[in-house]
Amino acid sequence: MPAGQERKSSPWTWIAGGCLTLLIVGVLVIGGGVFMVSRWARNLEADMKDPDRRDAKAREVLGTERLPDGYHAVAAVTIPLLADIAVLSNAPPATEGPEAPEASVAPDAPARPDAPAPPGAAAPDGPGGGGLGMPPRRWELGERGLVYIRFLRVGQNMQEIENYLSGKTNDAAALARNHINLDVDEVLQRGV
């Protein structure tokens, strides 16, 4: 090669470098996603096991300083980029151990952890567990319960729905325009 002339890189070198870069970025994205999901699941498990954390999370989801009198937090979950969910009940949550009330145990739960689940019942997640390290129990909501779901705000129509629900407007058709179809005989109260 004469002096002063540059040696050009092969196109295959650029293609291999691009593929390697994509592979590294893909591994980092997947690794970051696995890390975030596992951290979310650990926090969810800790929130569900600890009644104080569960109550605090329910208050955070509901945006209040205290839960309504006579109600207990059954569950409080934040699903990133999707929704916040809080479940309240007038029945206190079951305690662990032999003093747990019988009403909190699912009537169709197997007697032994290794016993097969009855037809139609959800299979336990792991040996004898109810998933996420929880005991194989089903919460009973008692006589009254509340399931509160706040979805991620999407779209421009959310403002007209919020205006109606907060009492700023009386345009009930805003609900129907946004595919919220209700058969209401009487409106008791709107807003706070």
N, C-alpha and C positions, 0 to 999 in steps of 0.2 A: 504494500500500500504506500503510495507516495506521501511524502511529508506534506502537512497542510490540509489534507483531505480528512473529513470526519467519517467515522464509521457509523453507519445508520443501524439502529436497532431493528431487529426482526419484528414483524407484526405479531408473531406468536408470543413474543416477550410481553407485549402490551396486553394481549388477550389473557395470558396466564396471570399477569399482575392484577388485572381487573377482576378475574374470577376469584383470586385469592383474597382480594379486598372484600368482595361480596360475601365470601365464605366467613371471613372474620367478623364483618358487621352482622351477618345472620346469627352467628354463634353468640355474639354479645347481646343482641336483641332477645334471643330465646332465653339465654341465661338470666338476663334482667327480668324478663317476664316470669320465669319460674321463681326467681327470688321474691318478686313482688307478690305473687299469688301465695307462696308459702308463708310469707310474713303476714299477709291478710288473714290466712286461715289460722295461724297461731293466735293472732289478736282476737279473732272471732271466737275461738275456743276459750280463751281466757275470759272474754266478755260473757260468754254463756255460763261458765262455771262459777264465776264470782258474782253473787247477787248485788253487791255494791257497784261493781263495774257495769253490770247489766242495767241497773236502775239509772246510773249516770249516762250511759249510752242512750237509753230510752228518752231521758230528759233532753239530751242533746238533739236527738232526731225530732222530737216533738217541739223543740224550741221553748221549753218551759223550765222554771226553776224547781218545780215539784210535780210529782204525779198526782192525779186526782185522788181524793180521799177514798180509801177502800179498794184501790186498784194496785196491782203489782205487775212489774215488768216480767213477761214471760220470755220475750226475745227482743233484741234490738240489733239490727244488721245494717251495715252500709255496704252496698255493692258498688264499687268504684265505677264511675261514669254511667251508672244506670239508675239506682234508686236507694233511698233510705227507708227502712222498714222497722216499725215498732209494733209489738203485740202486747196488749195489756189484758189483764183478767182480774175479776173480783176474787178468784180463788188464789190463795197464797201458793207459791211454788213448793214443790215437794222437797223435803230434805233428804240427804243421803243417809243410808244406813237402815237398820231394822225399824226405826221409829217412823219411817216414811209412811204417810197415809196411803191406804190401799186405793183410794180413788184416783191417785195420780199415776198408777201403773195401768198400762193399756190392758183392757180386758182380754184381748186376743194375743197378748205377749206369750211367747213360749215359757214354760216352767223352768227349763234349763237353758243356758247359753248355747249349748250344742244341739238343742231340739230344733226341728224344722219349723219355720214360720207357717202359720195357717194360710190357706189359700186367700189371695188378695191382699195379704199383709206385706209391707215393705220388708225386704230382707235386711238384717242388721249389717252395719258397716264394720267389719272386723269381728273378732271372736267375742260375741256377746254384747257388742257395743251398739250404740245408736248413731254412730258417725261422729266424726270430729272429737273422738274421745269421750262422748257423752254416754251416760248410762242408757240401757235399752228401755226408755220410757217415752210415753207420749203425753204431752201437756194437756191437761183438762182445763178448759176455759171457764169452768164454773157456769153460773147462770148468765153472766154478762161478760162480754169481751170486746175488745177493739183491735182492729188491724188497721194500722195507719201506714200508708205507702206514699212517699213523695218521690215522683219520678224526676229524672233529669229534665230540666226545662228545655224543650226543643220547639222551635217554630215561633212565628210572630203572633199567633193567635192566643198565646198564653196570657198576654196582657188583658185581653177582653174577658177571658175566663176569670182571671184574678179580680178584675174590676167587678164582675157580677158576684163572685163568692164573697168579696169583702164588703159588698153593699154600696159600692160607688155608682153602679148603674143598676137598672131594673130590666136589662135586656136578657131574659132567660133563653132566648133563641141562640145566644152565644154558645151555650152548652151543646145544643143540637148541631150547630154548624161545625163543631169540633168533635162530632161523633160521641157525645156523652148524652145518651138517651135515658131520661128518667121519667117515671110515671109518678108524679107527685100530686097528692091531694091537697096538701097544705104546707106552706113554708113556715117553719117555726121560728127560725132566726138565721141570719146570714152575718158574716163578719165576726169581729171580736168584741 
